[in-house]
Amino acid sequence: VDRDDATVALPNYALVNAGLSYDLNDSAAVYLRIENLLDKDYETAGGFRAQPRIAYLGLRYRRLP
């Protein structure tokens, strides 16, 4: 339910997100994260569409003591 001047009932939705990570060595890893994998159209507030499918690819580095 979204509330502003009036109460607006929003439809239910389910999202599928996925992620994976691969360790390159003890301190570095490459990762891939996909949000809204099925590219579902949904609203978190009345009249405002949420993000379409989006992917992130990155490198994580952790300095060892």
PDBQT receptor file of N, H, CA, C and O in Angstrom, charges set to zero:
ATOM      1  N   VAL A   1       0.852  -1.181   0.000  1.00  0.00    +0.000 N 
ATOM      2  CA  VAL A   1       0.000   0.000   0.000  1.00  0.00    +0.000 C 
ATOM      3  C   VAL A   1       0.893   1.238   0.000  1.00  0.00    +0.000 C 
ATOM      4  O   VAL A   1       1.833   1.341   0.788  1.00  0.00    +0.000 OA
ATOM      5  N   ASP A   2       0.589   2.163  -0.883  1.00  0.00    +0.000 N 
ATOM      6  H   ASP A   2      -0.175   2.080  -1.523  1.00  0.00    +0.000 HD
ATOM      7  CA  ASP A   2       1.305   3.432  -0.963  1.00  0.00    +0.000 C 
ATOM      8  C   ASP A   2       0.375   4.516  -0.438  1.00  0.00    +0.000 C 
ATOM      9  O   ASP A   2      -0.812   4.523  -0.763  1.00  0.00    +0.000 OA
ATOM     10  N   ARG A   3       0.895   5.424   0.364  1.00  0.00    +0.000 N 
ATOM     11  H   ARG A   3       1.859   5.419   0.629  1.00  0.00    +0.000 HD
ATOM     12  CA  ARG A   3       0.053   6.480   0.927  1.00  0.00    +0.000 C 
ATOM     13  C   ARG A   3       0.635   7.846   0.621  1.00  0.00    +0.000 C 
ATOM     14  O   ARG A   3       1.815   8.104   0.859  1.00  0.00    +0.000 OA
ATOM     15  N   ASP A   4      -0.202   8.706   0.097  1.00  0.00    +0.000 N 
ATOM     16  H   ASP A   4      -1.160   8.496  -0.096  1.00  0.00    +0.000 HD
ATOM     17  CA  ASP A   4       0.153  10.105  -0.118  1.00  0.00    +0.000 C 
ATOM     18  C   ASP A   4      -1.046  10.881   0.376  1.00  0.00    +0.000 C 
ATOM     19  O   ASP A   4      -1.239  11.000   1.586  1.00  0.00    +0.000 OA
ATOM     20  N   ASP A   5      -1.854  11.408  -0.517  1.00  0.00    +0.000 N 
ATOM     21  H   ASP A   5      -1.697  11.311  -1.500  1.00  0.00    +0.000 HD
ATOM     22  CA  ASP A   5      -3.112  12.033  -0.111  1.00  0.00    +0.000 C 
ATOM     23  C   ASP A   5      -4.197  10.980   0.037  1.00  0.00    +0.000 C 
ATOM     24  O   ASP A   5      -5.159  11.170   0.782  1.00  0.00    +0.000 OA
ATOM     25  N   ALA A   6      -4.038   9.861  -0.680  1.00  0.00    +0.000 N 
ATOM     26  H   ALA A   6      -3.257   9.707  -1.285  1.00  0.00    +0.000 HD
ATOM     27  CA  ALA A   6      -5.022   8.784  -0.638  1.00  0.00    +0.000 C 
ATOM     28  C   ALA A   6      -4.279   7.452  -0.574  1.00  0.00    +0.000 C 
ATOM     29  O   ALA A   6      -3.111   7.365  -0.953  1.00  0.00    +0.000 OA
ATOM     30  N   THR A   7      -4.945   6.448  -0.104  1.00  0.00    +0.000 N 
ATOM     31  H   THR A   7      -5.893   6.519   0.205  1.00  0.00    +0.000 HD
ATOM     32  CA  THR A   7      -4.351   5.115  -0.052  1.00  0.00    +0.000 C 
ATOM     33  C   THR A   7      -4.507   4.442  -1.411  1.00  0.00    +0.000 C 
ATOM     34  O   THR A   7      -5.608   4.379  -1.958  1.00  0.00    +0.000 OA
ATOM     35  N   VAL A   8      -3.411   3.947  -1.945  1.00  0.00    +0.000 N 
ATOM     36  H   VAL A   8      -2.517   3.999  -1.500  1.00  0.00    +0.000 HD
ATOM     37  CA  VAL A   8      -3.403   3.281  -3.240  1.00  0.00    +0.000 C 
ATOM     38  C   VAL A   8      -2.886   1.866  -3.039  1.00  0.00    +0.000 C 
ATOM     39  O   VAL A   8      -1.779   1.676  -2.535  1.00  0.00    +0.000 OA
ATOM     40  N   ALA A   9      -3.669   0.881  -3.423  1.00  0.00    +0.000 N 
ATOM     41  H   ALA A   9      -4.568   1.035  -3.832  1.00  0.00    +0.000 HD
ATOM     42  CA  ALA A   9      -3.241  -0.511  -3.315  1.00  0.00    +0.000 C 
ATOM     43  C   ALA A   9      -2.384  -0.846  -4.529  1.00  0.00    +0.000 C 
ATOM     44  O   ALA A   9      -2.816  -0.678  -5.669  1.00  0.00    +0.000 OA
ATOM     45  N   LEU A  10      -1.171  -1.317  -4.279  1.00  0.00    +0.000 N 
ATOM     46  H   LEU A  10      -0.820  -1.453  -3.353  1.00  0.00    +0.000 HD
ATOM     47  CA  LEU A  10      -0.271  -1.709  -5.359  1.00  0.00    +0.000 C 
ATOM     48  C   LEU A  10      -0.317  -3.219  -5.535  1.00  0.00    +0.000 C 
ATOM     49  O   LEU A  10      -0.507  -3.944  -4.559  1.00  0.00    +0.000 OA
ATOM     50  N   PRO A  11      -0.148  -3.708  -6.760  1.00  0.00    +0.000 N 
ATOM     51  CA  PRO A  11      -0.180  -5.157  -6.984  1.00  0.00    +0.000 C 
ATOM     52  C   PRO A  11       1.038  -5.846  -6.357  1.00  0.00    +0.000 C 
ATOM     53  O   PRO A  11       2.104  -5.247  -6.210  1.00  0.00    +0.000 OA
ATOM     54  N   ASN A  12       0.854  -7.104  -5.996  1.00  0.00    +0.000 N 
ATOM     55  H   ASN A  12      -0.011  -7.591  -6.116  1.00  0.00    +0.000 HD
ATOM     56  CA  ASN A  12       1.950  -7.906  -5.459  1.00  0.00    +0.000 C 
ATOM     57  C   ASN A  12       2.965  -8.190  -6.559  1.00  0.00    +0.000 C 
ATOM     58  O   ASN A  12       2.628  -8.200  -7.743  1.00  0.00    +0.000 OA
ATOM     59  N   TYR A  13       4.207  -8.419  -6.155  1.00  0.00    +0.000 N 
ATOM     60  H   TYR A  13       4.481  -8.410  -5.194  1.00  0.00    +0.000 HD
ATOM     61  CA  TYR A  13       5.236  -8.790  -7.117  1.00  0.00    +0.000 C 
ATOM     62  C   TYR A  13       6.302  -9.614  -6.405  1.00  0.00    +0.000 C 
ATOM     63  O   TYR A  13       6.446  -9.549  -5.184  1.00  0.00    +0.000 OA
ATOM     64  N   ALA A  14       7.037 -10.382  -7.180  1.00  0.00    +0.000 N 
ATOM     65  H   ALA A  14       6.920 -10.435  -8.171  1.00  0.00    +0.000 HD
ATOM     66  CA  ALA A  14       8.169 -11.155  -6.656  1.00  0.00    +0.000 C 
ATOM     67  C   ALA A  14       9.354 -10.890  -7.578  1.00  0.00    +0.000 C 
ATOM     68  O   ALA A  14       9.207 -10.854  -8.799  1.00  0.00    +0.000 OA
ATOM     69  N   LEU A  15      10.519 -10.707  -6.987  1.00  0.00    +0.000 N 
ATOM     70  H   LEU A  15      10.639 -10.736  -5.995  1.00  0.00    +0.000 HD
ATOM     71  CA  LEU A  15      11.731 -10.456  -7.758  1.00  0.00    +0.000 C 
ATOM     72  C   LEU A  15      12.693 -11.624  -7.620  1.00  0.00    +0.000 C 
ATOM     73  O   LEU A  15      12.743 -12.283  -6.582  1.00  0.00    +0.000 OA
ATOM     74  N   VAL A  16      13.451 -11.869  -8.669  1.00  0.00    +0.000 N 
ATOM     75  H   VAL A  16      13.411 -11.333  -9.512  1.00  0.00    +0.000 HD
ATOM     76  CA  VAL A  16      14.505 -12.881  -8.641  1.00  0.00    +0.000 C 
ATOM     77  C   VAL A  16      15.831 -12.142  -8.832  1.00  0.00    +0.000 C 
ATOM     78  O   VAL A  16      16.041 -11.480  -9.849  1.00  0.00    +0.000 OA
ATOM     79  N   ASN A  17      16.715 -12.262  -7.850  1.00  0.00    +0.000 N 
ATOM     80  H   ASN A  17      16.544 -12.799  -7.025  1.00  0.00    +0.000 HD
ATOM     81  CA  ASN A  17      18.047 -11.688  -7.912  1.00  0.00    +0.000 C 
ATOM     82  C   ASN A  17      19.051 -12.831  -7.841  1.00  0.00    +0.000 C 
ATOM     83  O   ASN A  17      18.774 -13.858  -7.222  1.00  0.00    +0.000 OA
ATOM     84  N   ALA A  18      20.212 -12.665  -8.465  1.00  0.00    +0.000 N 
ATOM     85  H   ALA A  18      20.437 -11.831  -8.968  1.00  0.00    +0.000 HD
ATOM     86  CA  ALA A  18      21.227 -13.720  -8.460  1.00  0.00    +0.000 C 
ATOM     87  C   ALA A  18      22.607 -13.101  -8.354  1.00  0.00    +0.000 C 
ATOM     88  O   ALA A  18      22.830 -11.965  -8.772  1.00  0.00    +0.000 OA
ATOM     89  N   GLY A  19      23.519 -13.858  -7.794  1.00  0.00    +0.000 N 
ATOM     90  H   GLY A  19      23.338 -14.781  -7.454  1.00  0.00    +0.000 HD
ATOM     91  CA  GLY A  19      24.889 -13.379  -7.698  1.00  0.00    +0.000 C 
ATOM     92  C   GLY A  19      25.856 -14.531  -7.580  1.00  0.00    +0.000 C 
ATOM     93  O   GLY A  19      25.511 -15.609  -7.094  1.00  0.00    +0.000 OA
ATOM     94  N   LEU A  20      27.066 -14.291  -8.031  1.00  0.00    +0.000 N 
ATOM     95  H   LEU A  20      27.346 -13.415  -8.425  1.00  0.00    +0.000 HD
ATOM     96  CA  LEU A  20      28.117 -15.277  -7.862  1.00  0.00    +0.000 C 
ATOM     97  C   LEU A  20      29.444 -14.557  -7.710  1.00  0.00    +0.000 C 
ATOM     98  O   LEU A  20      29.607 -13.406  -8.115  1.00  0.00    +0.000 OA
ATOM     99  N   SER A  21      30.375 -15.266  -7.120  1.00  0.00    +0.000 N 
ATOM    100  H   SER A  21      30.242 -16.201  -6.791  1.00  0.00    +0.000 HD
ATOM    101  CA  SER A  21      31.679 -14.704  -6.850  1.00  0.00    +0.000 C 
ATOM    102  C   SER A  21      32.729 -15.790  -7.065  1.00  0.00    +0.000 C 
ATOM    103  O   SER A  21      32.497 -16.960  -6.761  1.00  0.00    +0.000 OA
ATOM    104  N   TYR A  22      33.878 -15.391  -7.589  1.00  0.00    +0.000 N 
ATOM    105  H   TYR A  22      34.066 -14.441  -7.836  1.00  0.00    +0.000 HD
ATOM    106  CA  TYR A  22      34.969 -16.331  -7.815  1.00  0.00    +0.000 C 
ATOM    107  C   TYR A  22      36.242 -15.746  -7.206  1.00  0.00    +0.000 C 
ATOM    108  O   TYR A  22      36.662 -14.648  -7.571  1.00  0.00    +0.000 OA
ATOM    109  N   ASP A  23      36.849 -16.481  -6.282  1.00  0.00    +0.000 N 
ATOM    110  H   ASP A  23      36.508 -17.373  -5.986  1.00  0.00    +0.000 HD
ATOM    111  CA  ASP A  23      38.086 -16.037  -5.639  1.00  0.00    +0.000 C 
ATOM    112  C   ASP A  23      39.258 -16.217  -6.592  1.00  0.00    +0.000 C 
ATOM    113  O   ASP A  23      39.532 -17.329  -7.044  1.00  0.00    +0.000 OA
ATOM    114  N   LEU A  24      39.948 -15.124  -6.898  1.00  0.00    +0.000 N 
ATOM    115  H   LEU A  24      39.725 -14.220  -6.531  1.00  0.00    +0.000 HD
ATOM    116  CA  LEU A  24      41.135 -15.185  -7.745  1.00  0.00    +0.000 C 
ATOM    117  C   LEU A  24      42.354 -15.625  -6.944  1.00  0.00    +0.000 C 
ATOM    118  O   LEU A  24      43.209 -16.355  -7.445  1.00  0.00    +0.000 OA
ATOM    119  N   ASN A  25      42.423 -15.174  -5.697  1.00  0.00    +0.000 N 
ATOM    120  H   ASN A  25      41.729 -14.581  -5.290  1.00  0.00    +0.000 HD
ATOM    121  CA  ASN A  25      43.469 -15.567  -4.749  1.00  0.00    +0.000 C 
ATOM    122  C   ASN A  25      42.951 -15.256  -3.347  1.00  0.00    +0.000 C 
ATOM    123  O   ASN A  25      41.752 -15.036  -3.177  1.00  0.00    +0.000 OA
ATOM    124  N   ASP A  26      43.819 -15.232  -2.346  1.00  0.00    +0.000 N 
ATOM    125  H   ASP A  26      44.793 -15.410  -2.485  1.00  0.00    +0.000 HD
ATOM    126  CA  ASP A  26      43.379 -15.003  -0.959  1.00  0.00    +0.000 C 
ATOM    127  C   ASP A  26      42.810 -13.602  -0.723  1.00  0.00    +0.000 C 
ATOM    128  O   ASP A  26      42.045 -13.402   0.221  1.00  0.00    +0.000 OA
ATOM    129  N   SER A  27      43.166 -12.646  -1.554  1.00  0.00    +0.000 N 
ATOM    130  H   SER A  27      43.787 -12.809  -2.320  1.00  0.00    +0.000 HD
ATOM    131  CA  SER A  27      42.725 -11.277  -1.284  1.00  0.00    +0.000 C 
ATOM    132  C   SER A  27      41.864 -10.653  -2.387  1.00  0.00    +0.000 C 
ATOM    133  O   SER A  27      41.375  -9.538  -2.206  1.00  0.00    +0.000 OA
ATOM    134  N   ALA A  28      41.663 -11.330  -3.518  1.00  0.00    +0.000 N 
ATOM    135  H   ALA A  28      42.060 -12.236  -3.664  1.00  0.00    +0.000 HD
ATOM    136  CA  ALA A  28      40.884 -10.728  -4.613  1.00  0.00    +0.000 C 
ATOM    137  C   ALA A  28      39.829 -11.711  -5.130  1.00  0.00    +0.000 C 
ATOM    138  O   ALA A  28      40.047 -12.922  -5.183  1.00  0.00    +0.000 OA
ATOM    139  N   ALA A  29      38.700 -11.156  -5.501  1.00  0.00    +0.000 N 
ATOM    140  H   ALA A  29      38.522 -10.173  -5.458  1.00  0.00    +0.000 HD
ATOM    141  CA  ALA A  29      37.607 -11.957  -6.061  1.00  0.00    +0.000 C 
ATOM    142  C   ALA A  29      36.889 -11.129  -7.117  1.00  0.00    +0.000 C 
ATOM    143  O   ALA A  29      36.796  -9.908  -6.998  1.00  0.00    +0.000 OA
ATOM    144  N   VAL A  30      36.389 -11.784  -8.134  1.00  0.00    +0.000 N 
ATOM    145  H   VAL A  30      36.465 -12.776  -8.231  1.00  0.00    +0.000 HD
ATOM    146  CA  VAL A  30      35.561 -11.137  -9.150  1.00  0.00    +0.000 C 
ATOM    147  C   VAL A  30      34.122 -11.565  -8.872  1.00  0.00    +0.000 C 
ATOM    148  O   VAL A  30      33.878 -12.701  -8.465  1.00  0.00    +0.000 OA
ATOM    149  N   TYR A  31      33.166 -10.654  -9.092  1.00  0.00    +0.000 N 
ATOM    150  H   TYR A  31      33.364  -9.731  -9.422  1.00  0.00    +0.000 HD
ATOM    151  CA  TYR A  31      31.774 -10.996  -8.807  1.00  0.00    +0.000 C 
ATOM    152  C   TYR A  31      30.847 -10.491  -9.905  1.00  0.00    +0.000 C 
ATOM    153  O   TYR A  31      31.163  -9.552 -10.635  1.00  0.00    +0.000 OA
ATOM    154  N   LEU A  32      29.697 -11.143  -9.996  1.00  0.00    +0.000 N 
ATOM    155  H   LEU A  32      29.440 -11.906  -9.402  1.00  0.00    +0.000 HD
ATOM    156  CA  LEU A  32      28.617 -10.755 -10.897  1.00  0.00    +0.000 C 
ATOM    157  C   LEU A  32      27.328 -10.792 -10.096  1.00  0.00    +0.000 C 
ATOM    158  O   LEU A  32      27.034 -11.781  -9.425  1.00  0.00    +0.000 OA
ATOM    159  N   ARG A  33      26.562  -9.717 -10.168  1.00  0.00    +0.000 N 
ATOM    160  H   ARG A  33      26.800  -8.913 -10.714  1.00  0.00    +0.000 HD
ATOM    161  CA  ARG A  33      25.266  -9.645  -9.478  1.00  0.00    +0.000 C 
ATOM    162  C   ARG A  33      24.225  -9.148 -10.469  1.00  0.00    +0.000 C 
ATOM    163  O   ARG A  33      24.448  -8.157 -11.163  1.00  0.00    +0.000 OA
ATOM    164  N   ILE A  34      23.091  -9.833 -10.535  1.00  0.00    +0.000 N 
ATOM    165  H   ILE A  34      22.910 -10.638  -9.970  1.00  0.00    +0.000 HD
ATOM    166  CA  ILE A  34      21.994  -9.425 -11.411  1.00  0.00    +0.000 C 
ATOM    167  C   ILE A  34      20.754  -9.222 -10.549  1.00  0.00    +0.000 C 
ATOM    168  O   ILE A  34      20.338 -10.119  -9.816  1.00  0.00    +0.000 OA
ATOM    169  N   GLU A  35      20.178  -8.045 -10.647  1.00  0.00    +0.000 N 
ATOM    170  H   GLU A  35      20.516  -7.317 -11.243  1.00  0.00    +0.000 HD
ATOM    171  CA  GLU A  35      18.949  -7.734  -9.922  1.00  0.00    +0.000 C 
ATOM    172  C   GLU A  35      17.796  -7.706 -10.920  1.00  0.00    +0.000 C 
ATOM    173  O   GLU A  35      17.954  -7.258 -12.055  1.00  0.00    +0.000 OA
ATOM    174  N   ASN A  36      16.636  -8.189 -10.484  1.00  0.00    +0.000 N 
ATOM    175  H   ASN A  36      16.507  -8.554  -9.561  1.00  0.00    +0.000 HD
ATOM    176  CA  ASN A  36      15.442  -8.285 -11.331  1.00  0.00    +0.000 C 
ATOM    177  C   ASN A  36      15.743  -9.142 -12.561  1.00  0.00    +0.000 C 
ATOM    178  O   ASN A  36      15.507  -8.728 -13.696  1.00  0.00    +0.000 OA
ATOM    179  N   LEU A  37      16.258 -10.321 -12.317  1.00  0.00    +0.000 N 
ATOM    180  H   LEU A  37      16.450 -10.657 -11.395  1.00  0.00    +0.000 HD
ATOM    181  CA  LEU A  37      16.708 -11.249 -13.356  1.00  0.00    +0.000 C 
ATOM    182  C   LEU A  37      15.651 -11.505 -14.429  1.00  0.00    +0.000 C 
ATOM    183  O   LEU A  37      15.989 -11.623 -15.607  1.00  0.00    +0.000 OA
ATOM    184  N   LEU A  38      14.393 -11.592 -14.048  1.00  0.00    +0.000 N 
ATOM    185  H   LEU A  38      14.117 -11.496 -13.092  1.00  0.00    +0.000 HD
ATOM    186  CA  LEU A  38      13.314 -11.878 -15.005  1.00  0.00    +0.000 C 
ATOM    187  C   LEU A  38      12.719 -10.614 -15.624  1.00  0.00    +0.000 C 
ATOM    188  O   LEU A  38      11.736 -10.685 -16.361  1.00  0.00    +0.000 OA
ATOM    189  N   ASP A  39      13.319  -9.455 -15.323  1.00  0.00    +0.000 N 
ATOM    190  H   ASP A  39      14.118  -9.397 -14.725  1.00  0.00    +0.000 HD
ATOM    191  CA  ASP A  39      12.895  -8.163 -15.862  1.00  0.00    +0.000 C 
ATOM    192  C   ASP A  39      11.421  -7.878 -15.595  1.00  0.00    +0.000 C 
ATOM    193  O   ASP A  39      10.677  -7.497 -16.498  1.00  0.00    +0.000 OA
ATOM    194  N   LYS A  40      11.011  -8.068 -14.345  1.00  0.00    +0.000 N 
ATOM    195  H   LYS A  40      11.615  -8.378 -13.611  1.00  0.00    +0.000 HD
ATOM    196  CA  LYS A  40       9.627  -7.859 -13.908  1.00  0.00    +0.000 C 
ATOM    197  C   LYS A  40       9.325  -6.366 -13.798  1.00  0.00    +0.000 C 
ATOM    198  O   LYS A  40      10.120  -5.612 -13.237  1.00  0.00    +0.000 OA
ATOM    199  N   ASP A  41       8.171  -5.932 -14.333  1.00  0.00    +0.000 N 
ATOM    200  H   ASP A  41       7.525  -6.544 -14.789  1.00  0.00    +0.000 HD
ATOM    201  CA  ASP A  41       7.710  -4.555 -14.143  1.00  0.00    +0.000 C 
ATOM    202  C   ASP A  41       6.971  -4.483 -12.814  1.00  0.00    +0.000 C 
ATOM    203  O   ASP A  41       6.047  -5.260 -12.573  1.00  0.00    +0.000 OA
ATOM    204  N   TYR A  42       7.376  -3.550 -11.949  1.00  0.00    +0.000 N 
ATOM    205  H   TYR A  42       8.126  -2.919 -12.146  1.00  0.00    +0.000 HD
ATOM    206  CA  TYR A  42       6.721  -3.410 -10.658  1.00  0.00    +0.000 C 
ATOM    207  C   TYR A  42       6.881  -1.980 -10.160  1.00  0.00    +0.000 C 
ATOM    208  O   TYR A  42       7.711  -1.225 -10.666  1.00  0.00    +0.000 OA
ATOM    209  N   GLU A  43       6.083  -1.619  -9.171  1.00  0.00    +0.000 N 
ATOM    210  H   GLU A  43       5.409  -2.233  -8.760  1.00  0.00    +0.000 HD
ATOM    211  CA  GLU A  43       6.138  -0.289  -8.565  1.00  0.00    +0.000 C 
ATOM    212  C   GLU A  43       6.292  -0.444  -7.060  1.00  0.00    +0.000 C 
ATOM    213  O   GLU A  43       5.585  -1.236  -6.436  1.00  0.00    +0.000 OA
ATOM    214  N   THR A  44       7.217   0.315  -6.477  1.00  0.00    +0.000 N 
ATOM    215  H   THR A  44       7.791   0.959  -6.983  1.00  0.00    +0.000 HD
ATOM    216  CA  THR A  44       7.337   0.345  -5.019  1.00  0.00    +0.000 C 
ATOM    217  C   THR A  44       6.569   1.529  -4.438  1.00  0.00    +0.000 C 
ATOM    218  O   THR A  44       6.293   1.566  -3.239  1.00  0.00    +0.000 OA
ATOM    219  N   ALA A  45       6.226   2.491  -5.287  1.00  0.00    +0.000 N 
ATOM    220  H   ALA A  45       6.450   2.460  -6.261  1.00  0.00    +0.000 HD
ATOM    221  CA  ALA A  45       5.385   3.629  -4.920  1.00  0.00    +0.000 C 
ATOM    222  C   ALA A  45       4.488   3.916  -6.117  1.00  0.00    +0.000 C 
ATOM    223  O   ALA A  45       4.932   3.818  -7.261  1.00  0.00    +0.000 OA
ATOM    224  N   GLY A  46       3.253   4.263  -5.870  1.00  0.00    +0.000 N 
ATOM    225  H   GLY A  46       2.892   4.342  -4.941  1.00  0.00    +0.000 HD
ATOM    226  CA  GLY A  46       2.295   4.479  -6.944  1.00  0.00    +0.000 C 
ATOM    227  C   GLY A  46       2.805   5.419  -8.027  1.00  0.00    +0.000 C 
ATOM    228  O   GLY A  46       3.175   6.556  -7.736  1.00  0.00    +0.000 OA
ATOM    229  N   GLY A  47       2.827   4.949  -9.284  1.00  0.00    +0.000 N 
ATOM    230  H   GLY A  47       2.526   4.025  -9.519  1.00  0.00    +0.000 HD
ATOM    231  CA  GLY A  47       3.235   5.772 -10.408  1.00  0.00    +0.000 C 
ATOM    232  C   GLY A  47       4.732   5.814 -10.680  1.00  0.00    +0.000 C 
ATOM    233  O   GLY A  47       5.161   6.451 -11.642  1.00  0.00    +0.000 OA
ATOM    234  N   PHE A  48       5.537   5.150  -9.851  1.00  0.00    +0.000 N 
ATOM    235  H   PHE A  48       5.189   4.633  -9.070  1.00  0.00    +0.000 HD
ATOM    236  CA  PHE A  48       6.989   5.164 -10.032  1.00  0.00    +0.000 C 
ATOM    237  C   PHE A  48       7.486   3.754 -10.300  1.00  0.00    +0.000 C 
ATOM    238  O   PHE A  48       7.553   2.923  -9.394  1.00  0.00    +0.000 OA
ATOM    239  N   ARG A  49       7.837   3.489 -11.569  1.00  0.00    +0.000 N 
ATOM    240  H   ARG A  49       7.782   4.163 -12.306  1.00  0.00    +0.000 HD
ATOM    241  CA  ARG A  49       8.346   2.165 -11.933  1.00  0.00    +0.000 C 
ATOM    242  C   ARG A  49       9.730   1.961 -11.326  1.00  0.00    +0.000 C 
ATOM    243  O   ARG A  49      10.523   2.898 -11.234  1.00  0.00    +0.000 OA
ATOM    244  N   ALA A  50      10.006   0.744 -10.921  1.00  0.00    +0.000 N 
ATOM    245  H   ALA A  50       9.362  -0.017 -10.996  1.00  0.00    +0.000 HD
ATOM    246  CA  ALA A  50      11.313   0.406 -10.359  1.00  0.00    +0.000 C 
ATOM    247  C   ALA A  50      12.276   0.059 -11.487  1.00  0.00    +0.000 C 
ATOM    248  O   ALA A  50      11.893   0.010 -12.656  1.00  0.00    +0.000 OA
ATOM    249  N   GLN A  51      13.527  -0.179 -11.121  1.00  0.00    +0.000 N 
ATOM    250  H   GLN A  51      13.838  -0.139 -10.172  1.00  0.00    +0.000 HD
ATOM    251  CA  GLN A  51      14.580  -0.496 -12.082  1.00  0.00    +0.000 C 
ATOM    252  C   GLN A  51      14.250  -1.721 -12.929  1.00  0.00    +0.000 C 
ATOM    253  O   GLN A  51      13.660  -2.680 -12.429  1.00  0.00    +0.000 OA
ATOM    254  N   PRO A  52      14.623  -1.698 -14.201  1.00  0.00    +0.000 N 
ATOM    255  CA  PRO A  52      14.541  -2.924 -14.993  1.00  0.00    +0.000 C 
ATOM    256  C   PRO A  52      15.711  -3.839 -14.605  1.00  0.00    +0.000 C 
ATOM    257  O   PRO A  52      16.426  -3.553 -13.644  1.00  0.00    +0.000 OA
ATOM    258  N   ARG A  53      15.905  -4.905 -15.326  1.00  0.00    +0.000 N 
ATOM    259  H   ARG A  53      15.324  -5.137 -16.107  1.00  0.00    +0.000 HD
ATOM    260  CA  ARG A  53      17.034  -5.803 -15.050  1.00  0.00    +0.000 C 
ATOM    261  C   ARG A  53      18.330  -4.990 -15.090  1.00  0.00    +0.000 C 
ATOM    262  O   ARG A  53      18.525  -4.156 -15.975  1.00  0.00    +0.000 OA
ATOM    263  N   ILE A  54      19.204  -5.243 -14.125  1.00  0.00    +0.000 N 
ATOM    264  H   ILE A  54      19.045  -5.921 -13.406  1.00  0.00    +0.000 HD
ATOM    265  CA  ILE A  54      20.482  -4.531 -14.071  1.00  0.00    +0.000 C 
ATOM    266  C   ILE A  54      21.549  -5.507 -13.591  1.00  0.00    +0.000 C 
ATOM    267  O   ILE A  54      21.292  -6.349 -12.731  1.00  0.00    +0.000 OA
ATOM    268  N   ALA A  55      22.744  -5.387 -14.152  1.00  0.00    +0.000 N 
ATOM    269  H   ALA A  55      22.954  -4.703 -14.851  1.00  0.00    +0.000 HD
ATOM    270  CA  ALA A  55      23.845  -6.294 -13.804  1.00  0.00    +0.000 C 
ATOM    271  C   ALA A  55      25.040  -5.483 -13.322  1.00  0.00    +0.000 C 
ATOM    272  O   ALA A  55      25.314  -4.390 -13.819  1.00  0.00    +0.000 OA
ATOM    273  N   TYR A  56      25.739  -6.038 -12.350  1.00  0.00    +0.000 N 
ATOM    274  H   TYR A  56      25.517  -6.926 -11.946  1.00  0.00    +0.000 HD
ATOM    275  CA  TYR A  56      26.956  -5.440 -11.811  1.00  0.00    +0.000 C 
ATOM    276  C   TYR A  56      28.083  -6.460 -11.931  1.00  0.00    +0.000 C 
ATOM    277  O   TYR A  56      27.922  -7.620 -11.552  1.00  0.00    +0.000 OA
ATOM    278  N   LEU A  57      29.201  -6.032 -12.449  1.00  0.00    +0.000 N 
ATOM    279  H   LEU A  57      29.333  -5.090 -12.756  1.00  0.00    +0.000 HD
ATOM    280  CA  LEU A  57      30.395  -6.862 -12.536  1.00  0.00    +0.000 C 
ATOM    281  C   LEU A  57      31.493  -6.092 -11.833  1.00  0.00    +0.000 C 
ATOM    282  O   LEU A  57      31.690  -4.905 -12.092  1.00  0.00    +0.000 OA
ATOM    283  N   GLY A  58      32.213  -6.764 -10.939  1.00  0.00    +0.000 N 
ATOM    284  H   GLY A  58      32.054  -7.728 -10.728  1.00  0.00    +0.000 HD
ATOM    285  CA  GLY A  58      33.215  -6.027 -10.199  1.00  0.00    +0.000 C 
ATOM    286  C   GLY A  58      34.333  -6.895  -9.670  1.00  0.00    +0.000 C 
ATOM    287  O   GLY A  58      34.335  -8.118  -9.814  1.00  0.00    +0.000 OA
ATOM    288  N   LEU A  59      35.276  -6.223  -9.057  1.00  0.00    +0.000 N 
ATOM    289  H   LEU A  59      35.275  -5.230  -8.940  1.00  0.00    +0.000 HD
ATOM    290  CA  LEU A  59      36.420  -6.859  -8.440  1.00  0.00    +0.000 C 
ATOM    291  C   LEU A  59      36.482  -6.404  -6.992  1.00  0.00    +0.000 C 
ATOM    292  O   LEU A  59      36.454  -5.206  -6.709  1.00  0.00    +0.000 OA
ATOM    293  N   ARG A  60      36.565  -7.363  -6.074  1.00  0.00    +0.000 N 
ATOM    294  H   ARG A  60      36.587  -8.335  -6.304  1.00  0.00    +0.000 HD
ATOM    295  CA  ARG A  60      36.712  -7.051  -4.647  1.00  0.00    +0.000 C 
ATOM    296  C   ARG A  60      38.147  -7.350  -4.242  1.00  0.00    +0.000 C 
ATOM    297  O   ARG A  60      38.712  -8.381  -4.604  1.00  0.00    +0.000 OA
ATOM    298  N   TYR A  61      38.711  -6.440  -3.497  1.00  0.00    +0.000 N 
ATOM    299  H   TYR A  61      38.252  -5.602  -3.203  1.00  0.00    +0.000 HD
ATOM    300  CA  TYR A  61      40.064  -6.642  -2.993  1.00  0.00    +0.000 C 
ATOM    301  C   TYR A  61      40.046  -6.458  -1.479  1.00  0.00    +0.000 C 
ATOM    302  O   TYR A  61      39.480  -5.492  -0.966  1.00  0.00    +0.000 OA
ATOM    303  N   ARG A  62      40.659  -7.376  -0.789  1.00  0.00    +0.000 N 
ATOM    304  H   ARG A  62      41.118  -8.160  -1.205  1.00  0.00    +0.000 HD
ATOM    305  CA  ARG A  62      40.721  -7.315   0.675  1.00  0.00    +0.000 C 
ATOM    306  C   ARG A  62      42.174  -7.411   1.074  1.00  0.00    +0.000 C 
ATOM    307  O   ARG A  62      42.851  -8.395   0.773  1.00  0.00    +0.000 OA
ATOM    308  N   ARG A  63      42.651  -6.380   1.755  1.00  0.00    +0.000 N 
ATOM    309  H   ARG A  63      42.102  -5.581   2.000  1.00  0.00    +0.000 HD
ATOM    310  CA  ARG A  63      44.043  -6.351   2.211  1.00  0.00    +0.000 C 
ATOM    311  C   ARG A  63      44.185  -7.265   3.412  1.00  0.00    +0.000 C 
ATOM    312  O   ARG A  63      43.464  -7.121   4.399  1.00  0.00    +0.000 OA
ATOM    313  N   LEU A  64      45.093  -8.182   3.330  1.00  0.00    +0.000 N 
ATOM    314  H   LEU A  64      45.679  -8.298   2.528  1.00  0.00    +0.000 HD
ATOM    315  CA  LEU A  64      45.319  -9.130   4.421  1.00  0.00    +0.000 C 
ATOM    316  C   LEU A  64      46.237  -8.510   5.470  1.00  0.00    +0.000 C 
ATOM    317  O   LEU A  64      47.135  -7.735   5.140  1.00  0.00    +0.000 OA
ATOM    318  N   PRO A  65      46.006  -8.856   6.728  1.00  0.00    +0.000 N 
ATOM    319  CA  PRO A  65      46.859  -8.294   7.802  1.00  0.00    +0.000 C 
ATOM    320  C   PRO A  65      48.283  -8.814   7.749  1.00  0.00    +0.000 C 
ATOM    321  O   PRO A  65      49.110  -8.437   8.579  1.00  0.00    +0.000 OA
TER     322      PRO A  65
